Structure formats: structure tokens, C-alpha cells
Amino acid sequence: MSTISGNIKHLRKQHQWTQGDFADRIGIKRSLVGAYEEGRADPRLNNLLNMSKVFRVSVDNLLTKDLTRMDLKAIEALNEADGNMKVLSITVDQDDNEYIDLIPQKASAGYLNGYADPHYLEEMPKFQLPNLPRNATYRAFEITGDSMLPIKPGTVVIGEYMEGLTNIRSGKCYIVLSKEEGVVYKRVFDYTQEHGQLFLVSDNKAYSPYRIDASDVIEVWEAKAFISMDIPESSEDDLNFDDLKNIVLELQKEIIKLKN
């Protein structure tokens, strides 16, 4: 029996779950759990990540350490020694390509409780974009309110998952999930070294900046792209309707000349 198969079986029994119970928790068929535990199949990446979250054990420990001689208390101590590594749940297609999970406005309130729940993410709309680098994980959030104008309410902002707060670049836009604020889209300034806090600033000056404790932050996603149904209107500095009309008339004249 391989390390991973033995660990899966041992941890499932430690939690007193049947194969069916465990299969339901990670969103797979019971027969596949049996195949994993008997070493007849190896878990795909997304299933490993979901197992890691359910068992509260890092993927590295699941794959490389023999946990079969340890009880849950000892495994919990192992997690603390490893820094309690956070595991991000993802969804993938049949070829193991990651989806971009979309968190709509109506579902954003539940994201604080469901962000790590594979079942919650399975229920969310999902899509893929061909021009995004494949070496990162992305999630999309539908923005509410007008605090980040000209990004309007209803705009979908696509964020790249940040492994830690140390990677934040002050002044850039991020989606931040925190215990107190839930999901917000703001410009973020990193003052974790000086004050242990992040300062969140709106582009709409009608909203005052505020701060949150770094310890309350659960996830951070760097804004990479957005999808909007609002086509930007031309500004006063752009061509007006009469200018556009004259351009079209000149084009028509040129076409007539070419035909003659």
C-alpha cells in the first residue's frame, strides 16, 4: 500500500467516516475512494486539495509522510509545526485544467463560509479564458456598489490567488476576503510590518479609506482583468457625433469614387 492510500484510509477512519461519508465531503463517487485506499488509483490534484482541506492536513504531508501511526491530536500538532498551511479548493475540467470559479453578487455573502468548501464551489458558475497564464489560480467576483468607479456595480473582476500578504504591492487593486468585511474590491496598501494591518482605499473619493488587521485576512486575489456589460461612453475630448458623421460621409464618398 502506498503512503497516500494508507494515509487516506487511516485519516478517514480517524474521523469515523464511512467511504460514502468521505466521498460526499470531497464530491466524488464512493467507488473511487475504495480505489484510492487500495492503491488502484491516484487522486487527481483537485481531489488531493479537497482531501487536504477536509482532513486538515497539507498535501505534502498526505503524499510524503506516514500518518498511519498518528492520531488526530498528533496530526494537528504536525500541522501547527508546518505553519498550518492554507489549502485552496479549486475545480477542474476532465483534463485537469483549472476553471475560473465565479462568485456572483448573491453568493458573495456565503463565500466567507464556503470559500474552502468543494461543494460550495461546485455550485458556482465557472469558465475558462485562453489568454491567462496557466501557472496561477484565478477566481472571479461580481462587484457590488460604486466605491471603485469607473468599475461599475455588476462588473466581474478576475483575480489571481496570492500565496501570502508579503506579495501585495501597495496601490494595486485586490479582492480581499476577511472575517469582518467579507469580500471587498479595493486598492490595498501594505502596512503589515509597521502596524500589522492593510489599508483599503476606494477609487471613489466619496468613500473613506479604512484598515483591517492582517490576522483577519483569509484570501487575497490580485485583480488581473475585468468583464463588463457597460460599453464606455466617449468623453468630451473624444470625437462627437457630428465628427463621426462627417467621417462616415467622407468614407462613403471614397467608396463611390472607387466604384466609378
Secondary structure as GFF3:
##gff-version 3
##sequence-region A 1 260
A	DSSP	alpha_helix	3	14	.	.	.	ID=ss1
A	DSSP	alpha_helix	19	26	.	.	.	ID=ss2
A	DSSP	alpha_helix	30	37	.	.	.	ID=ss3
A	DSSP	alpha_helix	45	55	.	.	.	ID=ss4
A	DSSP	alpha_helix	59	64	.	.	.	ID=ss5
A	DSSP	alpha_helix	72	81	.	.	.	ID=ss6
A	DSSP	beta_strand	100	103	.	.	.	ID=ss7
A	DSSP	alpha_helix	105	114	.	.	.	ID=ss8
A	DSSP	alpha_helix	118	123	.	.	.	ID=ss9
A	DSSP	beta_strand	126	127	.	.	.	ID=ss10
A	DSSP	beta_strand	138	142	.	.	.	ID=ss11
A	DSSP	beta_strand	156	161	.	.	.	ID=ss12
A	DSSP	three_ten_helix	165	167	.	.	.	ID=ss13
A	DSSP	beta_strand	172	178	.	.	.	ID=ss14
A	DSSP	beta_strand	182	191	.	.	.	ID=ss15
A	DSSP	alpha_helix	192	195	.	.	.	ID=ss16
A	DSSP	beta_strand	197	201	.	.	.	ID=ss17
A	DSSP	beta_strand	210	213	.	.	.	ID=ss18
A	DSSP	three_ten_helix	214	216	.	.	.	ID=ss19
A	DSSP	beta_strand	217	227	.	.	.	ID=ss20
A	DSSP	alpha_helix	241	259	.	.	.	ID=ss21
###
